[in-house]
Amino acid sequence: MTNSSHADHLQDRLLARSASIGIIGQGYVGLPLALLFAESGLSVIGLDTDDAKVQCLNAGRSFIKHIGPDRIREAVESGAYRATGNFDELAECDAILICVPTPLGRHREPDNSYIHATGREIATRLKAGQLIVLESTTYPGTTAQELQPILEEGSGLSCGTDFFLAFSPEREDPGRGDYNTRTIPKVVGGVDTISTKLAVAMYSIAITKVVPVSSAAVAESAKLLENIFRSVNIALVNELKTVFDAMDIDVWEVIEAAKTKPFGYMPFYPGPGLGGHCIPLDPFFLSWKAAEHGRWARFIELAGEINTSMPAWVVSKTAAALNDHGKSVKNSKILVLGLAYKPNVDDDRESPSYELISELSSRGALVDYCDPYFPRTAPTRKWNLGLESVALSNETLRSYDAVVVATAHEEFKDQTLYAGVPLVIDTRNIVLSQGSADVDMTLVKA
Ligand SMILES: NC(=O)c1ccc[n+]([C@@H]2O[C@H](COP(=O)([O-])OP(=O)(O)OC[C@H]3O[C@@H](n4cnc5c(N)ncnc54)[C@H](O)[C@@H]3O)[C@@H](O)[C@H]2O)c1
């Protein structure tokens, strides 16, 4: 086949929905995408190096709370979806999507080793006519300057003629009700025009709005801009929280007032620090890359500095409030309410609650946590707390010297929980002070 007939052939298979898709990495991003394509009529295999995940998925079970097992079971039983650990099956796929992790290293440098390893696995099996799309968040240039050479050198095939390559950032927001994988618009940038066209054709099968851009680098950069925007704005309100606190002004009330302006303002909310797989990490992909070009991304670094100082600020507010109650942090019983980094999800990645627990414990407090989404803490790359969640009840909360509200789970909004609790440090503005169940409670916003 000629290069244009490779592209035409793939385009025809996509239009006829007879194409098959392999999605590498079946985590928070890869799994919903795989199910969406399967539900849209394509044949999908989900590849993962984690055997336990592969078995779990093929048995129709879920390991992510917001993805119901029914969805997985239906996709498996219909024959549209199957998980596998066998990379040789990639040879049968028309398109291969890469959704592997992109962590930061110990010195906050990007770690693209998962992308490179996956690229090498694909390269040895790459066939003419296949489309490869990278979805993992990364710095600009990764697709064209790192992945493309790995694929070409490992396969002997040429990009743009034999195979096609694009980047499309993932905008998955676990727990969100108003948008889902199908309705979140998808930005797509190929390393050449034909790759963009084919990637747009593929995503259009399953996604309502696909937005082509002129290059993979623009698509890579768009994802980083989105997350830097969030990080910087969250840092801004976190800093203003400390400024207004010194003036005895409630930042939450200020935000409510400001957001009545119908244009030119978008509310962001303070908290005990940044969490999740994206916002605390992704901005540093760009600041690292910027340095290579002799540029310093000062907003990114400053926002990182402010946001990472928030757990310490909450701890100092807790210490001051305990002091007002005639107590020291040392030997005080403190309950951290919430381990998840955001409300109503079972995701504790990079959660500031870990920092709070660790910092309070290191000052001699007797710290427990409560989170209905996490019966016990699991070891992470950084933490191994070995704690079990205490039961959520007013009786339990009253038995602590202080309760630090770290996550705005719906379960924690029941005001009767806080009746008679001596001291509540609320970082999420969910506990009412006036007219609530108990007048003896001291409420400190932090
Ligand atoms: N979680 C989110 O909400 C989110 C949102 C937008 C973008 N992202 C980005 O998407 C990418 C994936 O994130 P995630 O949250 O899905 O991660 P995850 O850890 O939930 O899933 C990654 C999966 O890849 C598997 N894996 C690791 N190495 C592999 C390899 N060599 N071959 C096959 N499988 C492998 C792991 O076992 C795991 O199941 C990251 O770049 C992340 O920054 C995540």
The ligand as an ORCA input file, in Angstrom:
! r2SCAN-3c Opt
* xyz 0 1
  N      -6.272     11.073     36.722
  C      -6.679     12.142     36.083
  O      -7.689     12.690     36.451
  C      -5.914     12.680     34.865
  C      -6.496     13.745     34.158
  C      -5.850     14.246     33.048
  C      -4.638     13.689     32.644
  N      -4.066     12.665     33.350
  C      -2.810     12.121     32.841
  O      -3.086     10.855     32.232
  C      -1.976      9.972     32.419
  C      -2.435      8.708     33.089
  O      -2.949      9.033     34.369
  P      -3.918      8.104     35.186
  O      -4.542      8.970     36.213
  O      -4.805      7.318     34.306
  O      -2.836      7.133     35.880
  P      -3.123      5.750     36.632
  O      -1.978      5.519     37.521
  O      -4.515      5.730     37.180
  O      -3.101      4.685     35.451
  C      -1.975      4.368     34.705
  C      -2.030      2.896     34.358
  O      -0.932      2.595     33.497
  C      -0.421      1.321     33.866
  N       0.937      1.243     33.366
  C       2.067      1.770     33.880
  N       3.103      1.527     33.065
  C       2.629      0.831     32.013
  C       3.212      0.293     30.841
  N       4.510      0.433     30.581
  N       2.404     -0.376     30.009
  C       1.087     -0.520     30.261
  N       0.474     -0.025     31.340
  C       1.230      0.644     32.212
  C      -0.561      1.269     35.371
  O      -0.579     -0.053     35.848
  C      -1.917      1.966     35.566
  O      -2.993      1.053     35.543
  C      -0.938     10.764     33.206
  O      -0.062     11.388     32.310
  C      -1.780     11.818     33.901
  O      -1.008     12.976     34.206
  C      -4.711     12.144     34.447
*
